[in-house]
Amino acid sequence: MKKYTHYSNNPDGFTVVEILVTTVITALFLGLLFQAYMTMEYQRINVARQAKASDIALSNLKKFTVRPSGAMTITCDSSMDLVASASAPGKLIGNESLTTYGFNPEPADSMKKLGKDAKQTVTAFAPQGCAIFDSSPIKITSTVTFGDQGDKVVHVGYIK
């Protein structure tokens, strides 16, 4: 007489269901691991770009240590006096690039890592307005804009 055993009592291998469940769980684990890696890599690249932009903005800001004098004197234009504006009370002439006053922005090759739309600007403001411009400090704002979402790094300093 031949004895039949139930498949669950057979210790010789795995069933198809066990293999499928193991494969699905392994695939889910690997998918989540890959997603976490991609997220961390994106964050690493973003932090590196932000650090580069910060270096460029700070380098531009350090080019303004004292108030320019002589042929490169910055003057306050009363027609551009923005005293009514809370964000920029007293804008200075030359805020477009300040190249007229001897400012040379960082070279284009240093901006390459930030992408094709990266832009650096330096603006100067008279925080106390144009009325007492000659005796008040000048606010220098160095901005680097980069990335698809318009990420921005801003460094600010004052010169007397």
C-alpha positions in Angstrom: 0.0 0.0 0.0 1.3 3.4 -1.1 1.3 6.2 1.5 0.5 9.7 0.3 1.8 12.7 2.2 0.4 16.2 2.2 2.6 18.8 0.4 3.0 20.8 3.6 4.7 17.8 5.3 7.3 17.5 2.5 10.5 19.1 3.6 12.3 18.7 0.2 11.7 22.2 -1.2 9.7 25.4 -1.5 6.3 25.9 -3.0 5.5 28.3 -5.8 3.6 30.6 -3.4 6.5 30.8 -1.0 8.9 31.8 -3.9 6.4 34.4 -5.3 5.9 36.0 -1.8 9.7 36.1 -1.3 10.3 37.6 -4.7 7.6 40.3 -4.2 9.0 41.2 -0.8 12.5 41.4 -2.1 11.4 43.5 -5.1 9.6 46.0 -2.8 12.6 46.2 -0.5 15.0 46.9 -3.4 12.6 49.4 -4.9 12.4 51.3 -1.6 16.2 51.1 -1.2 16.7 52.5 -4.8 14.1 55.3 -4.1 15.9 56.3 -0.9 19.3 56.3 -2.7 17.9 58.6 -5.5 16.5 61.0 -2.9 19.8 61.2 -1.1 21.7 61.7 -4.3 19.3 64.5 -5.3 19.8 66.2 -1.9 23.6 65.8 -2.2 23.7 67.5 -5.6 21.4 70.2 -4.4 23.5 70.9 -1.3 26.7 71.0 -3.4 25.1 73.5 -5.8 23.9 75.6 -2.9 27.4 75.6 -1.4 28.9 76.7 -4.8 26.3 79.5 -5.1 27.1 80.6 -1.6 30.8 80.7 -2.3 30.2 82.8 -5.4 27.9 85.2 -3.6 30.3 85.6 -0.7 33.2 86.1 -3.1 31.3 88.9 -4.9 30.4 90.5 -1.5 34.1 90.5 -0.4 35.0 92.7 -3.3 33.2 95.5 -1.5 35.2 96.2 1.6 35.2 100.0 1.6 33.1 102.7 -0.1 34.5 103.3 -3.6 36.2 106.7 -4.0 37.7 108.8 -6.8 36.5 107.9 -10.3 34.5 105.0 -9.0 32.5 106.9 -6.4 29.0 105.6 -5.9 26.4 108.4 -5.8 22.8 108.3 -4.6 20.3 109.3 -7.2 17.2 111.0 -5.6 15.0 109.9 -8.6 15.8 106.3 -7.6 15.2 107.0 -3.9 12.8 104.3 -2.7 12.1 105.6 0.8 8.4 104.7 0.3 9.4 101.1 -0.3 9.9 99.0 2.8 12.0 96.5 1.0 14.6 98.9 -0.5 14.6 102.4 1.0 17.1 104.2 -1.1 18.5 102.4 -4.1 21.9 103.4 -5.5 22.9 104.1 -9.1 24.7 101.2 -10.7 22.6 98.5 -9.2 22.4 96.7 -12.5 25.9 95.3 -12.4 28.1 97.8 -10.6 30.7 97.3 -13.3 30.9 101.1 -13.7 32.3 101.1 -10.2 35.1 98.6 -10.7 33.1 95.5 -9.8 33.9 92.4 -11.8 31.6 89.4 -11.1 32.9 85.9 -10.8 33.9 84.4 -14.2 31.3 82.4 -16.2 33.2 79.1 -15.8 32.6 79.2 -12.0 28.9 79.5 -12.7 28.8 76.4 -14.9 28.1 73.9 -12.1 25.0 75.9 -11.2 23.3 75.4 -14.6 22.7 77.5 -17.7 20.2 79.8 -16.0 22.4 80.8 -13.1 22.7 84.5 -12.6 24.8 86.6 -10.2 23.9 90.2 -9.2 25.2 92.7 -6.7 23.1 95.6 -5.7 23.8 98.5 -3.4 21.3 100.4 -1.2 21.3 103.4 1.0 19.3 102.0 3.9 18.8 105.4 5.5 17.9 107.1 2.2 19.7 109.6 0.0 19.3 112.5 2.4 22.2 111.4 4.6 23.9 109.2 2.0 27.4 110.5 2.5 27.6 109.7 6.2 25.5 106.6 6.3 26.6 103.0 5.6 25.9 101.4 2.2 24.2 98.0 2.2 25.7 95.6 -0.4 23.6 92.6 -1.4 25.1 89.8 -3.4 22.6 87.3 -4.9 23.2 84.1 -6.9 20.1 82.6 -8.5 20.2 79.1 -9.9 18.2 75.9 -10.5 14.9 75.2 -12.2 12.9 76.5 -9.2 14.8 79.7 -9.0 16.8 78.8 -5.9 18.6 81.8 -4.5 21.5 82.5 -2.1 21.9 86.0 -0.7 24.8 87.5 1.2 24.5 90.9 2.7 27.2 93.3 4.0 27.6 96.9 5.0 30.4 99.3 4.1 31.0 102.7 5.6 
